[in-house]
Amino acid sequence: MKEKLLALVGFSVYRHSLKTEIISGLTTFTTMSYILALMPAMFAPLEERGFPLSSLFTATALASVAGTLLMAFLAKRPFGQAPGLTLNLFFVETVCLSLGYSWQFALTAVLLEGLLFVLLCWSNLRQIIFEMVPTSMKHAIAVGIGFFIAMIGFKNSGILAEGTIFNHLDTLTNPNSILFMIGLVLTGIFFVMRLRGGLLLSIVITTIIGIPLGVTAIPDQIFDLPESPAPLFCQFSWDIVFTPDLWVCVITMLFFDVFDSLGTIVGLMANSGLIRKNGRIPYMQNIMMSDALGTVAGACLGCSTVTTYVESATGVAEGGRTGLTAFVIALCFAASLFFAPLFLAIPAAATAPVMIMAGFYLFDSVKHIILSKPAEVVPGFLAILLMPVTGSISDGIVAGLFTYILFSFIDGLVNRKKNVDLDEQEF
């Protein structure tokens, strides 16, 4: 009976370790749990427009549970899902604040985008988009995401003053930076020791060390009842469905969602040993469908677009390979509804070193990039470079694919001319 239940999430007692999957799930959750605190902070400007901010923490946790459970049972993959940061900013800053639309307008756009994403996953267009990405570019995306997640780690650590500026003096005097350096050393030691569960252990030890440093705040209470999500549930504006402005927002959200999801999934799969030699990803449709249905569920709960998190790389680095890892992540998000003060006490300086190590883990894919083929390596390099520089996975993918198409066309013309010249010489 136990084996049948575990099989529902793709777990095999002969090929996987129960302990490893559980530790991987806990590790991923601790590195992405910051979204629970960040969501209310990002949506705070909308409170004066009637947005029920007190319900957002509950809605975020429930949306993360729904999306991650889909990933566990439908896709059977070790990835966590939650409302994405990029589209959070687009939702709040662009749609609501800059353009002046209501938050109900934005939620309607998220729902319609999610439904279009579902249709896209059912159609052949999804496969066409995926086939556009050559194998070498898929590995380049993995490397780019590695640098991207490492950059997030450095920014969360506090040692980057502005943008990518490294502040040496602040690193030596700031408690957050000192705690980050301690955590980075611990994470490195556990990595060299090949200690299973080392990433999670590093987070726990660093969090404890942060108490005397004044970085880790001791919560006043551990248990707390969540607010009702009812004020946000299905708050859609159906009277605006046929307005052109709404569909401009929908298409924009769909573009970012598809390419962010595609890039994250390809990058994570490339380094988990689950991607085939020909570049094909098993159950790709189910993985993308989980992402799409997660967005629909999140919109109904009152959240912006739900997407697969790059922080899932930390769990993959710990050895997570099945949906059991995702199931553990979902359980943690469910528990956070009642133990929010405890989870939110983990400082960013404690999780940042783990994200950097996960970035190093993804860097391993660089060995699969064929450096002798300029038409492939240059677009791959651009994709790798632009992801951390622009702070957008989709920007890196689009730049890489556009350059790949251009360079491949030029390469084809050059080789064709060479073949013609050789034929003329032989004649």
Disulfide bonds with the S-S distance in Angstrom:
none
